[in-house]
């Protein structure tokens, strides 16, 4: 029988993945919002957010693979 607590994902800044996502995605989203508001370039904003997501998931894949 699997413990319920072990399957839960803890959203805490002690969690390395949560910190990394915050460090990568927060500035990407902020820059994207500012570019959209001041320059009205939605396409560039979308690319910035997508690049941030790709960077995070690439790091996450390598992190999980290294810790196996």
PLY file of the C-alpha trace (Angstrom):
ply
format ascii 1.0
element vertex 68
property float x
property float y
property float z
element edge 67
property int vertex1
property int vertex2
end_header
0.00 0.00 0.00
1.35 3.41 -0.99
1.39 6.22 1.50
-0.71 9.19 0.33
1.84 11.67 1.63
4.61 10.30 -0.57
2.62 10.96 -3.77
1.80 14.58 -2.96
3.82 17.39 -4.47
4.79 19.93 -1.85
4.72 23.53 -3.02
7.37 25.05 -0.80
10.45 27.13 -1.50
12.45 24.32 0.11
11.57 22.24 -2.95
14.29 22.70 -5.57
11.92 22.38 -8.55
9.57 25.04 -7.18
12.47 27.45 -6.63
13.85 26.83 -10.12
10.45 27.33 -11.74
10.01 30.58 -9.83
13.48 31.80 -10.84
12.96 30.97 -14.53
9.28 31.62 -15.13
8.61 34.71 -13.00
11.04 36.98 -14.92
9.92 35.49 -18.25
6.27 36.23 -17.50
7.09 39.70 -16.18
9.11 40.60 -19.30
6.38 39.16 -21.52
3.69 41.24 -19.82
5.78 44.42 -20.06
6.51 43.83 -23.75
2.83 43.23 -24.41
1.75 46.35 -22.53
4.31 48.79 -23.90
5.12 47.45 -27.36
2.02 45.34 -28.16
4.15 42.49 -29.50
2.16 39.44 -28.41
4.20 37.10 -30.62
7.48 38.03 -28.93
5.83 37.72 -25.50
4.61 34.25 -26.35
8.10 33.23 -27.47
9.62 34.50 -24.22
7.17 32.51 -22.08
7.65 29.41 -24.23
11.44 29.74 -23.98
11.15 29.97 -20.20
9.00 26.83 -20.11
11.42 24.95 -22.37
14.35 25.98 -20.16
12.57 24.86 -17.01
11.47 21.48 -18.37
14.91 20.84 -19.87
16.46 21.51 -16.47
13.81 19.33 -14.78
14.47 16.43 -17.16
18.22 16.59 -16.49
17.69 17.04 -12.73
15.38 14.01 -12.49
17.67 11.91 -14.68
20.72 12.80 -12.57
18.96 11.95 -9.28
17.84 8.44 -10.28
0 1
1 2
2 3
3 4
4 5
5 6
6 7
7 8
8 9
9 10
10 11
11 12
12 13
13 14
14 15
15 16
16 17
17 18
18 19
19 20
20 21
21 22
22 23
23 24
24 25
25 26
26 27
27 28
28 29
29 30
30 31
31 32
32 33
33 34
34 35
35 36
36 37
37 38
38 39
39 40
40 41
41 42
42 43
43 44
44 45
45 46
46 47
47 48
48 49
49 50
50 51
51 52
52 53
53 54
54 55
55 56
56 57
57 58
58 59
59 60
60 61
61 62
62 63
63 64
64 65
65 66
66 67
